[in-house]
Amino acid sequence: MPKLKDSNLTFSGIEIINNQKVLLIACGALAKEIVYLIDLNNWQHLDLICLPAILHNNPEKITPLVVSKIKENQEKYTSIFVAYADCGTGGELKNACRKLGVEIIAGPHCYSFYEGNQEFEQRDEITAFYLTDFLVRQFNSFVIKPLGLDKHPELRDTYFRHYEKLVYQAQTNDPELDKLAEAHAKTLGLNFERRFTGFGQLEIELSNFK
């Protein structure tokens, strides 16, 4: 699989709208991957709105923002698809989408649907800490700083004492990301495992909107 090229996308919130028929409302952590899949498969019928990935630090804000985007665009599109999993909303996002007649990716979070929900559940890896391509790139912003490890590195052993390994779920084959992910594992004092997942259920779900 080719390496995803860097682009001018920002993950604090992007909008790519071409007045087509199907709208994707997605997590910003999936932006690069979704844009790549759209380009790779020439899915010109899909439009994309990505909400800020940092919302994962405050999951209670995800559902209201997704719902607002759905309501803003319902009359503009024949269908809308939400490219989020539950993402810490406690079922709230799924229930809201159901009430609005909008489909959503199945699964508790992206780690699960990247790997395949059934396979992920069967692994039952309660001592694993997961990273995706996005989180490998944004490790400092989404792990180190929110946990205060940049200022208090001594807290590492408190936060991660029950974890045994860091699992890097790779969407692409990129040696630079592999090295970076392994370095992150060392930073957290965890064993390292690289597991190639590709785009998993994300690509399958998006391909259904033809």
C-alpha positions in Angstrom: 0.0 0.0 0.0 1.4 3.4 -0.9 2.4 5.9 1.7 -0.2 8.6 2.3 1.2 11.9 1.1 1.2 14.8 3.5 -1.2 17.5 2.4 -2.3 21.0 3.5 -5.1 19.5 5.7 -5.3 20.7 9.2 -6.8 18.4 11.8 -8.4 21.2 13.9 -11.4 21.0 11.6 -11.7 20.8 7.8 -14.4 21.1 5.2 -14.3 19.8 1.7 -17.7 20.4 0.0 -18.5 20.1 -3.7 -22.3 20.0 -3.6 -22.5 16.3 -4.4 -25.1 13.8 -3.1 -23.6 12.1 -0.1 -22.1 13.9 2.9 -19.6 12.3 5.3 -19.4 13.9 8.7 -16.2 12.5 10.2 -13.7 12.7 13.0 -10.7 14.8 12.2 -8.5 11.9 13.2 -9.7 10.1 10.1 -9.4 13.1 7.7 -6.1 12.1 6.0 -7.3 8.5 5.6 -10.7 9.4 4.2 -9.3 12.0 1.8 -6.8 9.3 0.6 -9.6 6.8 0.1 -11.8 9.3 -1.8 -8.9 10.1 -4.1 -7.8 6.4 -4.5 -11.3 5.2 -5.4 -12.4 8.4 -7.3 -15.4 8.7 -5.1 -16.4 12.1 -6.5 -19.9 11.7 -5.2 -18.7 12.0 -1.6 -18.4 15.3 0.3 -16.5 15.6 3.6 -16.8 17.6 6.7 -14.4 16.8 9.5 -14.8 17.9 13.1 -11.8 18.6 15.3 -10.0 15.5 16.4 -9.3 17.0 19.8 -13.0 16.5 20.6 -11.9 13.1 21.8 -10.6 14.8 24.9 -14.1 16.0 25.6 -16.4 13.3 24.1 -19.5 14.9 25.6 -19.1 17.6 22.9 -19.1 15.2 20.0 -22.8 14.3 19.7 -24.1 17.9 19.8 -21.6 19.0 17.1 -22.4 16.1 14.9 -26.1 16.6 15.3 -25.8 20.3 14.4 -23.8 19.4 11.2 -26.5 16.8 10.3 -29.3 19.3 10.7 -27.4 22.0 8.8 -27.0 19.7 5.8 -30.0 17.4 5.7 -31.8 19.3 3.0 -28.7 19.6 0.9 -27.9 15.9 0.6 -29.8 12.8 -0.3 -27.9 10.9 2.4 -25.5 11.6 5.3 -23.1 9.1 6.9 -21.3 9.7 10.2 -17.7 8.4 10.2 -17.4 8.2 13.9 -17.7 5.1 16.2 -19.1 5.5 19.6 -16.0 7.4 20.6 -16.7 7.7 24.3 -20.2 9.1 24.0 -21.8 6.2 25.9 -24.2 5.3 23.0 -25.4 8.9 22.8 -24.0 9.5 19.3 -25.4 6.2 17.9 -28.9 7.0 19.4 -28.9 10.5 18.0 -28.0 9.3 14.5 -30.7 6.6 14.7 -33.3 9.2 15.5 -32.2 11.4 12.6 -32.1 8.4 10.2 -28.4 8.7 9.6 -26.0 5.7 9.4 -22.9 5.5 11.6 -19.8 3.2 11.7 -20.4 0.2 14.0 -18.0 -0.2 16.9 -16.8 1.4 20.2 -13.9 3.3 18.6 -11.5 3.5 15.6 -9.1 0.9 17.1 -11.9 -1.6 16.9 -13.2 -0.9 13.4 -9.7 -0.6 11.9 -9.0 -4.1 13.1 -12.5 -5.5 12.6 -14.9 -5.3 15.5 -15.3 -9.0 16.0 -11.5 -9.7 15.9 -10.8 -6.8 18.2 -13.4 -8.0 20.7 -11.9 -11.5 20.6 -8.4 -10.3 21.4 -9.6 -8.7 24.7 -6.4 -6.8 25.1 -7.1 -4.9 28.3 -3.4 -4.3 28.9 -2.7 -2.8 25.4 -2.4 0.9 24.6 -3.3 1.6 21.0 -2.0 4.1 18.4 -3.1 4.7 14.8 -1.2 6.5 12.1 -2.9 9.7 13.2 -2.0 9.2 16.9 1.6 8.3 16.0 1.9 11.7 14.3 0.0 13.6 16.9 1.4 11.7 20.0 2.6 14.8 21.8 -0.7 16.7 21.3 -3.0 13.8 22.1 -1.1 11.8 24.7 1.9 13.6 26.3 0.5 17.0 26.8 -3.1 16.1 27.8 -1.7 13.7 30.5 0.8 16.4 31.6 3.8 14.1 30.9 5.6 17.0 29.3 5.8 18.8 32.6 5.6 15.7 35.0 7.2 12.7 33.2 7.3 10.9 36.6 3.5 10.4 36.2 4.2 7.9 33.4 4.4 4.9 35.6 1.2 5.9 37.4 -0.8 6.2 34.2 0.6 3.2 32.4 1.4 0.8 35.2 -1.4 -1.6 34.2 -0.4 -1.6 30.5 2.0 -4.1 29.1 2.4 -3.1 25.4 1.8 -0.4 22.9 0.0 -1.7 19.7 0.5 0.4 16.6 -2.4 -0.3 14.3 -0.8 0.8 11.0 -3.0 2.0 8.2 -0.1 2.3 5.8 3.4 0.8 5.4 5.6 3.8 6.4 9.0 3.0 7.9 9.2 6.5 9.4 5.9 6.0 11.3 7.1 2.6 12.4 10.2 4.0 14.0 8.2 6.9 15.6 5.6 4.5 17.0 8.4 2.3 18.5 10.0 5.4 20.0 6.6 6.3 21.6 6.4 2.8 23.1 9.8 3.4 24.7 8.7 6.7 26.0 5.8 5.0 27.8 7.9 2.1 29.0 5.8 -0.4 27.1 6.6 -3.3 24.8 6.0 -2.6 21.1 3.8 -4.4 18.6 3.1 -3.3 15.1 -0.1 -4.6 13.6 -1.0 -3.7 10.0 -4.8 -3.2 9.8 -5.1 -1.0 6.7 -8.3 0.9 6.7 -10.4 -2.0 7.9 -14.1 -1.4 8.2 -13.7 2.3 7.3 -13.0 1.5 3.7 -15.8 -1.1 3.6 -18.3 1.3 5.0 -17.4 4.2 2.7 -17.5 1.9 -0.4 -21.2 1.2 0.3 -22.1 4.8 -0.5 -21.9 4.6 -4.4 
